[in-house]
Amino acid sequence: MYLYADGTDVHGNYYADNCELYVNGEYVQSICKRFLINSIYLGEYAAGEQITVEIKHLNDDKASHTLYVAQLDTDAFEECIASLRNGQESRLNVNGNVIEGTYSASEDSEMFLTIPYEEGWTAYVDGEKTEIKKTAGIFMGIELTAGEHEIYMKYSAPGYLPGCVFTAIGIAMLAVLVWKERKRCKGANDGEREL
């Protein structure tokens, strides 16, 4: 069983120790902090078994969380792992919201990443934009041909680019209004001097 918590964006301070995750009363890990991966393996449970998941807030910055829980398709996962063990080599580095490096495959295959599939990721293989697939019901995968490939992936929060554009437009409009107001005031002051 895996759980994904919505992370730092619900808190005012990305760098503080905001929350801790407990399952059945046992501490699992810290969550809700910048650069912490909020996709967490909770363990194996039998069909129908109930578990209690609790998020404890560590400060006064109370927030509501959206939790996503998914059961891993173990057959698909084992198939991916078997594929990974067969003639593939990965030299990928994760740095913040960027994944980059090389990936070699002896035959056409799918590159499997143990990072939850989420809107906002963009992938480039050998400089060309590539589709990211949902693998094993929860993770990311990219179809690759045989050979060595340069991989570049970046995560951008949905709405980030439009937000930047609207902010730039707002700043430009404010600058124009300030300029017009200064021009109007200067004209009024020049008129008073002539009297």
Secondary structure, DSSP 4 states (H G I P E B T S, - for coil): -EEEE-GGGGSS-TTS--EEEEETTEEEEEESSTT---EEE-----TT----EEEEE-SS------EEEE---HHHHHHHHHHHTTTEEEEEEEETTEEEEEEEESSSEEEEEEEE--TTEEEEETTEEEPPEEETTTEEEEEE-SEEEEEEEEE--TTHHHHHHHHHHHHHHHHHHHHHHHHHHHHHHHHHHH-
